[in-house]
Every structure is written in structure tokens, then in C-alpha cells.
């Protein structure tokens, strides 16, 4: 029997085991590479079309969503809203989203009532979108041409309901297809590949050649293939070249069923297959060179293969039984040595991997322990909002076990009263696939308690870029919310304390006014008292005259003419003595002065009572002159002791304030001016309008305020007066009152030259009155 040595066997075996499979593999590779290339191209085109198609439909969907939001606007729904207010809301939406060429409000009769740009007043009764919107459906019209100015648009519509859920009007927003053309024109596939969008009739909606828009795609058999399938890829002949076309249907979204559009990419087939043809030639070249190299090295390898293989075999057996410290030493200077070193590295790597696996398991357990002990729980939801994963930490927060939450919607665990609000906010993120950051919500625990959660999550996409859900973490912030509530209560208590402090400052000002008020009351009381004494003397004289008249009446019948003459003579003398005519003339004036004095006292008491009364912050339309006059009724005599008072009220704009609070501001400023004047000076009060502000200036020529003190005069409890003579709250309280009415106080002062305080408040205009009446 012919004996064949190992070298020959190895060469023959090597040729049989390597060369033949190598050649077969090369042919197989060429075939499969070609097939894989076709699948890869189809996958690439499908992904490309899917991404661009989403952008195209997002333009339409965004327009439809914006129309729905505008239709739910209270101003659009109210039958009492003015057309200009509705038009303003329409223009706000048009300007903010930069999506619409025009937005129209259409009546139920199909008449355009309002239009943001083109003021078209025609009828829409024959439009399909009008008919659908009138039935309560949101719709998008087919692409069509508008001539003034020329443009290709689609119209997104939505019905407008009133408060009784009755359709009262329709909204239509024209979306210029330029926005879709820009998306399509940005995408080019190689040198010849271009994207096209067709409507359900096969008309071009978007194309690189704008002359094709709204014309039919040709040839007809290719158009029919595209229209009659949801998606596909095929090659067709056009002129002297083959074209490859891939297309998919645009099926819209949950709230937008789409319009039956198709998006396609068309490319020259020769460019499409250029890569695979080059690759085939390259594979054949490599395969040929490989065969030659294999034949040359086969004999050389066979001589050095036996011993090293035995060493490797024994070492592999040791590793198999768990001895990971086994190593081989091959002393040849060829690939077998590299193989031995690679084997040794493999053994070392296997040893490290075993150790690393233990470390990884330990780290995983540590992470699980930390996650379980924290107050946060990790979750994943699918694109519909159903939980697909919930960490065990949820049981500590909500009391539910993870398996109880799986396959349930995230909104199933919200507090019932707030479900719709939270759900609407989260759905915006789902539609836009945006990151959710620090979203605060209220959920119900298994025991029925309210738990406040702060959610942060990121969208998840598969390897094709398709949105599949969200992954995130929920942080329990219930204690923080409770702390905020306590802080809010503390703030309300502080507000009450502040009101009491303002009232205390008012009472302090009243204390400073006490002497002046007493003087104001004593003056009219003095002349009232004097007039009453005079009137008493007049009364005594009238009694004497009345007694004489009685005597005449008694004596006239029985007395002689001589006695009557004597009595009459005495009566005349008495009338001259008492100046009866003068008394009769003077008496009405005395009574008038008395009444005036009493009215004066009454006015002072009323103004003082109104000023000192603690009231709610009820606002009323008034002006500076009325407020200043009320304050001067109380302190005018006190002011005039220290200064000459000059008032200028030629320009008196209306303001909206609480009169009692503003009286306190003016009173504080006047008292400060009086106290700043050492001996006798001048105080000027002037009202004027500057821009759209109502200003009241109170200036004096007193001692002035230093630059250092000017920065602190509105600080609470800051005062330059001696201890016991001021609370330091007058200007601080005044500043807060003016600030409450959206105003401020300006100060101009110089040492030894005086100060000017200017109260600046917004003018209460006719526009404000009209808005209040409409409200």
C-alpha cells in the first residue's frame, strides 16, 4: 500500500480543504455581496424616504395642529370677541410658527370673514375641506394653485366650537408647499438620484424641476405601480438608460390620517450599481492572487505545522479542564510562532475576562443596590405610553410592584383631576420626540396618597432611527412640594405683617399731624364761639325791644297821646342805640361763617378718618389733584407754617390707584419736605405727563440729602432723624405702595439746595377703560 507522508497529506488536504472552498466562497461572496448591496440600497432608500417623509408630513401635521390650537382659543370661540381681536390671534399664530401664507376664518355659509394676508372674500362651499370641517372633522385639502400671488398650497382646516360645543365657524391655514420643496431639494442621492412626492392621483407635489408640479408622473405603467402599492423598489427603462425607483406611502399619524401621498427616490441604475460592479472586480482579483499565494505557502507551512499543533492541542486540553495559566512556547520564526503568541494572549485574555466578569457582576449588584435604596425609579415606555420596564424602587414611592405597572399607560397613575392636563403636556413631547426635563406631576399611590414626581426622560430610537418610546427616571419631590406650600403660607403671613406695618406707619404719620389737625379744628371753633357770643348779645337787645313793643301795645288803648309819643321816642332811641338794621344785616353773615366753620371741621375729620382707615387695596380712577387736595385739607396749616406752598395742576392725567394708600405716599413726602426746611422755605407741587406716565413732583429748598444717604433712603428703618423722631418706614412704605401700582419714585437732591421727589405712575387711558368695559 502506497505510503504518503504527512507533508504530502497536508499539501493535498490543504488544497482540497482550502483552495476549492476558497474559490467557491469567492463566487458565493460575489453573489451574496450583490444581493446584500441590493438589500442595503433598498434599506438605505427606505430609511431615507421614511425620514424625509416624516419631515414632509410634519409640515402638514404641524399646520393642522396649529389650526386646532387656534380653534380652541377662547377669543376665537367667543361670539362676543371683536373681529380685530380674532384677526390679531390669527396673525400671532401665523407670525409665531412661520408656517402659513394666510389664515382665514370662514363662516358656516362658506364666506371668508377674516383673512390675515390676502383678504379673500369668496365662497368655500364647494371645497371638500370645508364640507369636512363643517361636520366637525379636521382636514387637509389636496395641493392646489393660488394665483394672487402665484403659489402652490395645501389648506389645513379645523372647526371652531363655541362654549356649547356647537360649530360656529371654520379655520383654514394655507401652507405653502415651498416648505416641502425645501426639504426635498436638500436631499440628493449621488449624482443622479432625486426625491419626488406624488399625490394619490400621481401628480407631482414636490420635485427638483418645479415645472413638473401638479403634472402627472410618466410613464403611466410606472405611475400605476407606485400608486397601487404601499412601498416597493423596481427598475424601469427610460430612453436609453435604466432607472431604479424606491418609494413608500406617507400614512400620516394618529391624529392625521394623511392624504395618500407617496415619496420616491429615482436614480440611474448604472450609478446605483457602480459600487457593486467595482467590488465584484476587486473580489475576483483578490481571489486570483489568493490562490497563487496559497499554493506557494502550502508546502512551507506543512513542514512546521505538526509539532506546534501538538503543543497547541495539549495546551488547549489543559485550558479545557480549567488551567488558565497554561502557555505554549513555539520557537519558529513564522506564523506558527504568532499563533502560539496569539494562543498565549487568548489564554491571558480569557483569564482577565473571567476576572472582569466577576468584577462586572459585583458592579452590577452594587448598582442594583444603590438604585433600590434611592428614592428615584427608572422606567421605559413604548411609543403609545405603556410601561415596558419599571425598576423595583417604584414600590417605595408609589407602593406598586413593577409587574403591576407593566403594560399600563403612564397616565393611569396620575391624580384623576389632573390627568388631561398632564397627558396633553407629555403628548407634545411624544409628537416632537423631544427630551423631557423636570416635568412636575401628581400621581396617586396605591394607598391613595398624593405623590409629586419630577420626571426627566429621553426619546429612544431603534437602529433604523425609528422612535420606539422613552426611557427616564422619576424623582419623588413630595417633601419639597410640602415645603413650598409651607413657604407660601409663611409668605402670606409676611404679607399680613407688612400690611400691619404700613398701617403702623400711617398711624405714626397721624401722630405727627396731631398738632396741625388740632390747630385746624381750633381756628374754626374760635370764630364759631365768637359769633355765637355776638349772636347772644343780639338776642338780649332783641328781648329789650320786644319788651318795649309789648309795653306800647298795653299802653296804647288807655294812655294819652303824650305817653304814646314818649314810648315811641324811647323805641326809636333804643333802635339807634343797638343798631338794629346793622344786626339784621350782620346776622346772616354770622350764621354763614358759622356753617362754613362747621363744614371745615367736618371735612377735616372725614379726610383724617379716610386717611387713617385700614382698607383693602380697592382701585379707582382718580388724579393727583384730588388726592393732594384731600391731604392738604389735613396738613395745609402745618405746611404753611414752614413754607410757601405753590401748586400747579394744569396737566392732570388719570391714574388707577387706591386713594387712601396714595394719600399716605403724598403725606409722607410733604412731611419730609417740611422737616427738611430749617426756618422758612418753599414747597412746589406740580402734576404733569411725561411720555405715557403720570408724574407728581414735590420739591423743596430744604437741607437736601447726601449722595451716601440717597442710596439708602428707601431701605426699611433707615432714617437721618434723631432717635425717637422717626421710624425710618415712611419712604420705604411709600416706595412699596407706588411699586404696587406699576410705578416708581425718582429722587433728585443736593446738600443745602433742596430735594425733588417725583412719583411716576402709568396713565390710565381710554384704552384701559374700553378693556375693562369689555371684560
C-alpha positions in Angstrom: 0.0 0.0 0.0 1.4 3.4 -1.1 2.5 5.4 1.9 2.0 9.1 1.8 4.0 11.3 4.2 2.4 13.9 6.3 3.8 16.7 4.2 2.1 15.4 1.1 -1.1 14.7 3.0 -1.0 18.2 4.4 -0.5 19.7 0.9 -3.2 17.6 -0.7 -5.5 18.2 2.2 -4.7 21.9 2.2 -5.5 22.1 -1.5 -8.8 20.2 -1.0 -9.8 21.9 2.2 -8.7 25.5 1.3 -8.5 26.1 -2.4 -11.8 24.6 -3.5 -13.8 26.2 -0.7 -11.9 29.4 -1.3 -12.9 29.5 -5.0 -16.5 28.5 -4.1 -16.5 31.1 -1.3 -15.3 33.8 -3.7 -18.1 33.1 -6.1 -20.6 32.8 -3.2 -19.3 36.1 -1.8 -19.7 37.9 -5.1 -23.3 36.7 -5.4 -24.2 37.5 -1.8 -22.4 40.8 -1.9 -24.5 41.8 -4.9 -27.7 40.6 -3.1 -26.6 42.4 0.1 -25.9 45.5 -1.8 -29.4 45.5 -3.3 -30.9 44.9 0.1 -28.7 47.6 1.6 -29.6 50.1 -1.1 -33.3 49.3 -0.6 -32.9 49.7 3.2 -31.0 52.9 2.7 -33.6 54.3 0.4 -36.4 53.2 2.7 -34.8 54.8 5.7 -34.0 58.0 3.7 -37.6 58.1 2.4 -39.0 57.4 5.8 -37.0 60.3 7.4 -37.7 62.8 4.6 -41.4 61.6 4.5 -41.7 62.3 8.3 -40.3 65.8 7.8 -42.8 66.4 4.9 -45.7 65.2 6.9 -44.6 67.1 10.0 -45.0 70.3 8.0 -48.7 69.4 7.2 -49.3 67.9 10.6 -47.9 71.0 12.4 -50.2 73.2 10.3 -53.2 71.0 11.2 -52.2 71.0 14.9 -51.7 74.8 14.9 -55.2 75.2 13.4 -56.7 73.0 16.1 -54.9 75.0 18.8 -56.1 78.3 17.3 -59.7 76.9 17.0 -59.6 76.2 20.8 -58.5 79.8 21.6 -61.2 81.4 23.8 -61.2 84.6 21.7 -61.9 82.6 18.5 -64.7 80.7 20.3 -66.4 83.6 21.8 -69.3 85.2 19.9 -68.6 88.5 21.7 -65.0 88.8 20.6 -64.3 91.6 18.1 -63.1 90.8 14.6 -59.9 92.7 15.2 -59.1 90.6 18.3 -59.7 87.4 16.4 -57.6 88.6 13.5 -54.8 89.5 16.0 -54.8 85.9 17.3 -54.7 84.6 13.8 -51.7 86.8 13.0 -50.0 85.8 16.2 -50.2 82.1 15.1 -49.1 83.0 11.6 -46.1 85.1 12.8 -45.0 82.7 15.6 -44.9 79.5 13.6 -43.8 80.9 10.3 -45.8 78.2 8.6 -48.8 79.8 6.9 -49.1 82.1 3.9 -52.6 83.0 5.0 -55.1 82.1 7.7 -58.8 82.6 7.0 -61.9 82.5 9.2 -64.8 81.0 7.2 -68.5 81.2 8.3 -70.8 78.2 8.1 -72.2 79.6 4.9 -68.7 79.3 3.3 -68.0 83.0 3.3 -64.5 84.2 4.3 -65.0 86.6 7.2 -61.4 87.3 8.1 -58.0 86.8 6.3 -54.6 87.6 7.6 -52.9 88.5 4.3 -54.9 88.2 1.1 -58.3 89.4 2.3 -60.1 86.9 0.0 -63.9 87.2 0.5 -65.0 84.4 -1.8 -67.0 81.3 -1.1 -65.7 77.9 0.1 -68.9 75.9 -0.1 -67.6 73.6 -2.8 -64.3 72.8 -1.1 -64.0 69.2 0.4 -62.1 70.5 3.4 -65.0 73.0 4.0 -67.5 70.2 4.0 -65.5 68.0 6.4 -64.7 70.9 8.8 -68.4 71.8 8.9 -69.1 68.2 10.0 -66.6 68.6 12.8 -63.6 66.9 11.2 -60.1 68.4 10.8 -58.9 68.1 7.2 -56.2 68.9 4.8 -57.0 69.9 1.2 -55.2 68.5 -1.9 -52.4 70.5 -3.2 -53.7 73.3 -5.4 -52.6 76.6 -7.0 -53.4 80.1 -5.7 -52.9 82.8 -8.2 -52.7 86.1 -6.2 -49.7 85.8 -5.7 -49.0 82.6 -7.5 -48.1 79.7 -5.2 -48.9 76.0 -4.6 -50.5 75.3 -1.2 -52.5 72.9 0.9 -55.1 74.1 3.3 -55.2 72.8 6.9 -58.7 73.2 8.5 -60.3 72.9 11.9 -63.8 73.6 13.2 -64.3 76.4 15.8 -66.7 75.5 18.6 -68.5 77.8 21.0 -68.9 77.2 24.7 -71.9 74.9 24.0 -69.7 72.7 21.7 -71.6 74.0 18.6 -69.6 74.7 15.5 -69.8 78.4 14.8 -67.0 78.9 12.2 -64.1 77.2 10.3 -60.4 78.0 10.3 -58.3 77.4 7.2 -54.5 77.9 7.0 -52.7 77.9 3.7 -49.4 76.1 3.9 -47.0 77.0 1.1 -45.5 73.8 -0.5 -42.2 75.8 -0.7 -41.5 74.5 2.8 -41.9 70.9 1.5 -39.9 71.6 -1.7 -37.0 72.9 0.5 -36.9 69.6 2.4 -37.0 67.5 -0.7 -34.4 69.7 -2.6 -31.9 69.4 0.2 -31.7 65.6 -0.3 -29.7 64.3 -3.3 -28.7 60.7 -3.8 -25.4 60.6 -5.6 -25.2 62.5 -8.9 -28.4 61.4 -10.4 -30.7 60.4 -7.5 -33.5 62.9 -6.8 -36.6 62.8 -4.4 -40.2 63.3 -5.6 -43.5 63.5 -3.8 -46.7 62.4 -5.6 -50.4 62.8 -4.5 -52.8 60.0 -4.7 -53.6 60.7 -8.3 -49.9 60.5 -9.4 -49.4 64.3 -9.7 -46.1 65.8 -8.6 -46.3 67.6 -5.3 -42.6 68.2 -4.8 -39.8 67.8 -7.4 -36.5 69.3 -8.2 -37.9 70.6 -11.5 -40.7 73.0 -10.4 -42.3 73.0 -13.8 -43.5 69.4 -13.1 -45.5 70.4 -10.0 -49.1 69.2 -10.2 -48.4 67.4 -13.5 -48.7 63.6 -13.8 -45.7 61.3 -13.4 -44.9 59.5 -16.6 -44.8 56.7 -17.9 -48.2 55.6 -16.8 -47.2 51.9 -16.1 -44.6 53.1 -13.6 -47.0 55.6 -12.1 -49.6 52.8 -11.6 -47.0 50.6 -9.9 -46.3 53.4 -7.4 -50.0 54.3 -6.8 -51.1 50.6 -6.3 -48.6 49.6 -3.6 -47.7 50.9 -0.1 -44.0 50.6 -0.8 -41.6 48.9 -3.3 -38.5 49.1 -5.4 -38.0 48.2 -9.1 -36.1 49.1 -12.2 -37.7 50.6 -15.4 -36.5 51.7 -18.8 -36.5 55.4 -19.6 -35.0 56.3 -23.0 -31.5 54.7 -23.3 -31.0 54.2 -19.6 -32.4 52.1 -16.8 -33.8 53.9 -13.7 -34.2 52.4 -10.2 -37.1 53.7 -8.2 -37.9 53.1 -4.5 -41.0 54.5 -2.9 -43.1 54.4 0.3 -46.5 55.7 1.3 -46.9 58.6 3.7 -49.6 57.3 6.0 -49.8 60.2 8.4 -50.1 60.0 12.2 -52.6 59.0 14.8 -54.4 62.4 14.6 -53.6 63.0 10.9 -54.6 60.1 8.6 -52.5 61.5 5.8 -53.5 62.4 2.2 -52.4 59.3 0.3 -49.1 60.9 -0.8 -46.1 58.8 -1.9 -42.5 59.8 -1.7 -40.0 58.2 -4.1 -36.3 58.4 -5.0 -35.3 57.8 -8.6 -31.7 57.2 -9.6 -29.8 56.0 -12.7 -29.3 52.2 -12.3 -25.7 52.4 -13.6 -24.8 54.8 -10.7 -26.7 52.6 -8.3 -24.7 49.5 -9.3 -21.3 51.3 -9.7 -20.1 50.3 -6.3 -21.1 46.6 -6.6 -19.5 46.3 -10.1 -16.2 47.7 -8.8 -16.5 45.4 -5.7 -17.0 42.3 -7.9 -13.9 43.1 -9.9 -11.9 43.6 -6.7 -13.1 40.3 -5.2 -12.1 38.4 -8.4 -8.7 40.0 -8.3 -8.1 39.2 -4.7 -9.4 35.6 -5.2 -6.9 35.0 -8.0 -4.0 36.4 -6.0 -5.0 34.4 -3.0 -4.9 31.1 -5.0 -1.4 31.8 -6.1 -0.3 32.7 -2.5 -2.0 29.6 -1.1 -0.1 27.2 -3.5 3.2 28.9 -2.7 2.9 28.7 1.1 1.2 25.3 1.4 4.4 23.3 1.2 6.3 25.6 3.5 3.6 25.5 6.2 3.3 21.7 6.2 6.9 21.3 7.4 6.5 23.4 10.5 2.9 22.6 11.4 3.0 19.2 13.2 4.9 20.0 16.4 3.4 23.3 17.1 -0.1 21.8 16.5 0.6 19.1 19.1 1.8 21.7 21.6 -1.3 23.8 21.0 -3.5 20.7 21.3 -2.1 19.7 24.6 -2.3 23.3 25.9 -5.9 23.5 24.8 -6.7 20.3 26.7 -5.3 21.9 29.9 -7.4 25.1 29.4 -10.4 22.9 28.8 -10.0 21.4 32.3 -9.7 24.9 33.9 -5.9 25.5 33.9 -5.9 29.1 32.6 -2.2 29.5 33.4 -1.1 27.2 30.6 1.2 28.7 27.9 2.9 27.4 24.8 6.5 28.1 23.6 6.9 27.9 19.8 10.4 28.8 18.6 9.8 29.0 14.9 10.1 32.4 13.2 6.9 32.2 11.2 3.1 32.4 11.6 3.1 29.4 14.0 5.1 31.5 16.5 2.5 34.2 16.1 -0.2 31.6 16.5 1.5 30.4 19.7 1.7 34.0 21.0 -1.9 34.6 20.0 -2.8 31.5 21.9 -1.0 32.7 24.9 -2.7 36.1 24.6 -6.0 34.4 24.2 -5.3 32.4 27.5 -4.4 35.7 29.2 -7.4 37.4 27.9 -9.6 34.5 28.9 -8.1 34.7 32.4 -8.7 38.5 32.6 -12.2 38.1 31.1 -13.1 35.6 33.8 -11.8 38.1 36.5 -13.6 41.0 34.8 -16.8 39.1 34.6 -16.7 38.6 38.3 -16.0 42.3 38.8 -18.8 43.3 36.4 -21.2 41.1 38.3 -20.1 42.7 41.5 -20.5 46.2 40.0 -24.0 45.3 38.6 -25.1 44.2 42.1 -23.7 47.4 43.6 -25.7 49.5 41.0 -28.9 47.5 41.7 -28.4 48.0 45.5 -27.9 51.8 45.0 -30.9 52.1 42.7 -33.1 50.1 45.1 -32.1 52.3 48.1 -32.6 55.6 46.3 -35.9 57.5 46.0 -35.8 57.5 42.2 -37.2 54.9 40.0 -36.3 54.1 36.4 -38.8 53.4 33.7 -39.3 52.8 30.0 -42.5 53.3 28.0 -43.3 52.4 24.4 -44.4 54.9 21.7 -48.0 54.6 22.9 -47.1 55.4 26.5 -47.3 51.9 28.0 -44.7 50.9 30.6 -42.3 48.2 29.3 -39.9 48.4 32.2 -40.2 49.7 35.8 -37.4 49.4 38.5 -38.2 48.0 41.9 -37.7 51.4 43.6 -41.2 52.3 42.5 -42.7 50.2 45.3 -41.1 52.6 47.9 -42.5 55.6 46.1 -46.0 54.6 44.9 -46.5 51.2 46.7 -47.0 49.3 43.4 -44.8 46.4 42.4 -43.2 46.7 38.9 -45.3 43.9 37.5 -48.5 45.8 38.5 -47.5 48.7 36.2 -46.2 46.9 33.2 -48.4 47.3 30.0 -50.4 50.0 31.7 -50.4 53.6 30.4 -48.3 56.2 32.3 -51.4 58.4 32.7 -53.3 55.6 34.6 -51.3 56.6 37.7 -51.9 60.4 37.5 -54.2 62.1 40.0 -57.7 61.9 38.4 -58.3 65.7 38.4 -55.1 66.5 36.5 -54.9 63.6 34.0 -55.9 65.6 30.9 -53.6 68.5 31.7 -50.5 66.3 32.3 -51.4 64.0 29.4 -51.6 66.9 26.9 -48.2 68.2 28.0 -46.5 64.8 27.7 -48.1 64.1 24.3 -46.4 67.3 22.9 -43.1 65.6 23.7 -44.2 62.3 22.2 -45.2 64.1 18.9 -42.0 66.1 18.7 -39.7 63.4 20.1 -38.0 65.9 22.4 -36.3 65.4 25.8 -38.5 65.7 28.9 -36.8 67.8 31.6 -38.0 68.2 35.2 -41.7 67.7 34.3 -43.7 68.0 37.6 -46.8 65.9 38.0 -49.1 64.5 40.8 -49.6 60.7 41.0 -51.7 58.6 43.3 -50.0 55.9 45.4 -51.5 52.5 46.0 -52.8 53.8 49.4 -54.5 56.8 47.7 -52.0 59.4 48.8 -50.8 62.2 46.5 -47.2 61.9 45.4 -45.4 64.6 43.5 -42.9 63.3 40.9 -40.3 65.2 38.8 -39.8 63.3 35.5 -36.8 63.5 33.2 -36.6 61.3 30.1 -35.1 61.0 26.7 -36.6 59.5 23.5 -35.5 56.0 22.4 -34.9 55.2 18.7 -34.1 51.8 17.1 -31.1 51.1 14.9 -33.1 52.5 11.9 -33.8 55.8 13.7 -37.5 54.9 14.3 -39.0 56.3 17.5 -40.0 53.5 19.9 -40.6 55.2 23.2 -39.0 57.0 26.2 -36.5 56.0 28.9 -36.2 58.1 32.1 -36.3 58.5 35.8 -38.9 59.7 38.3 -37.8 61.6 41.4 -40.0 61.9 44.4 -40.4 65.7 45.3 -43.4 65.4 47.6 -41.4 66.7 50.6 -40.2 69.7 48.5 -43.7 70.5 47.4 -44.9 70.4 51.0 -42.0 72.7 52.0 -43.1 75.1 49.2 -46.6 75.1 50.5 -45.4 75.9 54.0 -43.2 78.6 52.5 -46.2 80.0 50.6 -48.2 80.2 53.9 -45.3 81.9 55.6 -45.2 84.4 52.7 -48.9 85.2 53.2 -48.3 85.7 56.9 -45.5 88.1 55.9 -47.8 90.0 53.6 -50.3 90.4 56.5 -47.4 91.7 58.7 -46.4 94.1 56.0 -49.9 95.5 55.8 -49.9 96.0 59.6 -46.5 97.7 59.3 -48.0 100.0 56.6 -50.9 100.8 59.0 -48.5 101.5 61.8 -46.5 103.9 59.6 -49.8 105.6 58.8 -50.6 106.0 62.5 -47.1 107.3 63.0 -47.8 110.0 60.4 -51.1 110.8 62.1 -49.2 111.3 65.3 -47.0 113.9 63.6 -50.2 115.6 62.2 -52.0 115.7 65.5 -50.8 119.3 66.4 -51.7 120.6 62.9 -55.1 119.0 63.0 -55.8 120.4 66.4 -54.9 123.9 65.1 -57.0 123.4 62.0 -60.0 122.5 64.2 -59.4 125.2 66.8 -59.4 128.0 64.3 -63.0 127.4 63.0 -64.1 126.6 66.6 -62.8 130.0 67.7 -64.7 132.1 65.3 -67.8 129.9 65.7 -67.6 130.6 69.5 -67.1 134.4 69.0 -70.0 134.5 66.5 -72.3 132.7 69.0 -71.4 135.3 71.7 -72.2 138.2 69.4 -75.4 136.4 68.5 -76.2 136.1 72.2 -75.8 139.8 72.7 -78.0 140.5 69.7 -80.6 138.3 71.3 -80.6 140.3 74.6 -81.1 143.5 72.7 -84.0 141.9 70.7 -85.6 141.0 74.0 -85.4 144.6 75.2 -87.0 145.8 72.0 -89.6 143.1 72.2 -90.4 144.2 75.9 -90.9 147.8 74.8 -93.1 146.8 71.9 -95.3 144.9 74.5 -95.5 148.0 76.7 -96.6 150.1 73.8 -99.3 147.6 73.0 -100.5 147.7 76.6 -100.5 151.5 76.9 -101.8 152.5 73.5 -105.5 152.0 74.3 -105.5 153.7 77.7 -102.7 156.2 77.5 -102.7 159.7 76.3 -101.1 160.8 73.2 -98.3 162.3 75.2 -97.4 158.9 76.8 -97.5 157.2 73.4 -95.2 159.7 72.0 -92.7 159.2 74.8 -92.7 155.4 74.3 -92.2 155.8 70.6 -89.4 158.2 71.2 -87.8 155.7 73.5 -88.2 152.9 70.9 -86.5 155.0 68.3 -83.7 155.8 70.6 -83.2 152.2 71.5 -83.2 151.1 67.8 -80.4 153.6 67.1 -78.5 152.5 70.2 -78.5 148.8 69.3 -78.1 149.4 65.5 -80.9 147.0 64.8 -80.6 147.4 61.0 -76.9 146.5 61.2 -77.6 143.5 63.3 -80.2 142.3 60.9 -77.7 142.6 58.0 -74.9 141.0 60.0 -76.9 138.1 61.3 -77.0 136.0 58.0 -73.2 136.6 57.5 -72.5 135.3 61.1 -74.6 132.3 60.5 -72.9 131.6 57.1 -69.5 131.9 58.7 -70.6 129.5 61.5 -71.9 126.9 58.9 -68.6 127.3 56.9 -66.6 126.6 60.1 -68.7 123.6 60.9 -68.2 122.3 57.3 -64.5 122.9 57.6 -64.3 120.8 60.8 -66.4 118.1 59.2 -64.2 118.0 56.1 -61.0 117.7 58.2 -62.5 114.9 60.3 -63.7 113.0 57.2 -60.4 113.3 55.4 -58.5 112.3 58.5 -60.7 109.3 59.1 -60.4 108.2 55.5 -56.7 108.5 55.7 -56.3 106.6 58.9 -58.7 103.8 58.0 -57.1 100.4 57.0 -58.7 99.4 53.7 -58.4 96.7 51.1 -56.5 97.6 48.0 -59.6 98.7 46.1 -58.6 100.6 42.9 -60.4 103.6 41.5 -59.7 106.1 38.7 -58.6 109.4 40.1 -56.0 112.1 39.6 -53.2 113.7 41.6 -55.1 116.9 42.2 -58.0 115.2 44.1 -55.5 113.2 46.3 -53.3 116.2 47.0 -56.3 118.4 48.0 -57.5 115.7 50.4 -54.1 115.6 52.0 -53.8 119.4 52.2 -57.2 119.5 54.0 -55.4 117.8 56.8 -52.0 119.3 56.9 -52.2 122.6 54.9 -51.9 124.8 58.0 -48.9 122.7 59.2 -47.2 123.1 55.8 -47.8 126.8 55.6 -46.1 127.3 58.9 -42.8 126.2 57.4 -43.1 127.0 53.7 -44.9 128.9 50.9 -47.0 126.3 49.1 -47.2 126.5 45.2 -49.4 124.0 43.3 -49.5 123.6 39.5 -52.2 121.2 38.2 -52.6 122.3 34.6 -51.9 118.8 33.2 -53.7 116.2 35.3 -53.6 112.7 33.7 -55.9 110.0 35.2 -54.4 107.2 37.3 -55.7 103.9 38.7 -54.8 103.6 42.4 -56.2 103.2 45.9 -56.8 106.8 47.1 -56.0 106.1 50.8 -52.7 104.4 50.0 -51.6 107.2 47.6 -52.7 109.8 50.2 -50.2 108.2 52.6 -47.5 108.5 49.9 -48.1 112.2 49.3 -48.5 112.9 53.1 -45.1 111.2 53.8 -43.4 113.2 51.0 -44.9 116.6 52.2 -44.0 115.9 55.9 -40.4 115.1 54.8 -40.2 118.3 52.8 -41.5 120.3 55.8 -38.9 118.6 58.1 -36.1 119.3 55.6 -36.8 123.1 55.8 -35.0 124.6 58.8 -36.7 128.0 59.1 -38.9 129.0 56.2 -38.8 127.9 52.7 -40.8 126.9 49.6 -42.6 123.7 48.6 -43.7 123.2 44.9 -46.3 120.6 43.9 -46.7 120.0 40.2 -48.5 117.4 38.1 -47.5 116.7 34.6 -47.5 113.9 31.9 -44.2 112.5 30.5 -44.4 110.0 27.6 -47.2 107.7 28.9 -46.6 108.3 32.6 -48.5 110.5 35.1 -45.9 112.3 37.2 -46.3 114.3 40.5 -43.3 116.3 41.6 -42.9 117.6 45.2 -39.8 119.7 45.6 -38.4 121.9 48.4 -35.5 124.2 49.1 -34.5 122.4 52.3 -31.3 120.9 53.6 -31.1 118.2 50.8 -29.8 114.6 51.0 -26.2 113.4 50.8 -25.1 111.1 48.0 -24.4 108.3 50.5 -27.8 108.6 52.0 -29.6 108.7 48.6 -28.7 105.0 48.0 -30.4 104.0 51.3 -33.4 106.4 51.7 -35.9 103.7 50.5 -34.4 101.0 52.8 -36.8 100.0 55.7 -35.9 101.6 59.1 -33.3 103.9 57.5 -33.6 107.5 58.9 -31.4 110.5 59.4 -33.6 111.9 62.2 -32.6 111.7 65.9 -33.6 108.6 67.8 -37.3 108.7 68.7 -38.3 111.2 66.0 -38.7 108.8 63.0 -39.5 105.2 62.3 -37.5 105.0 59.0 -40.5 103.5 57.3 -42.1 106.5 55.6 -40.2 106.4 52.3 -39.9 102.6 52.3 -43.7 102.2 52.6 -44.3 104.9 50.0 -42.0 103.2 47.5 -43.7 99.8 48.0 -47.2 101.4 47.5 -46.1 103.1 44.3 -44.4 99.9 43.1 -47.7 98.0 43.7 -49.3 100.2 41.0 -46.5 99.6 38.5 -44.8 102.8 39.2 -41.6 104.2 40.9 -40.2 107.2 42.7 -37.3 109.2 41.4 -35.2 111.4 43.7 -33.0 114.4 42.8 -31.3 116.1 45.7 -28.3 118.2 46.6 -27.0 119.3 50.0 -28.2 122.8 51.1 -30.1 123.2 47.8 -33.1 121.0 48.4 -34.8 117.8 47.1 -37.3 116.8 44.5 -39.3 113.6 44.7 -41.2 112.5 41.5 -43.9 109.9 41.8 -44.2 108.1 38.4 -47.4 106.0 37.6 -48.8 104.7 34.3 -51.5 106.9 32.8 -55.0 105.4 32.9 -56.1 105.8 29.3 -59.3 105.3 27.3 -57.9 102.0 26.1 -57.8 100.7 29.7 -61.4 101.8 30.2 -62.5 100.1 27.0 -60.8 96.8 28.0 -62.4 97.0 31.4 -65.8 97.5 29.9 -65.4 94.6 27.5 -64.2 92.3 30.4 
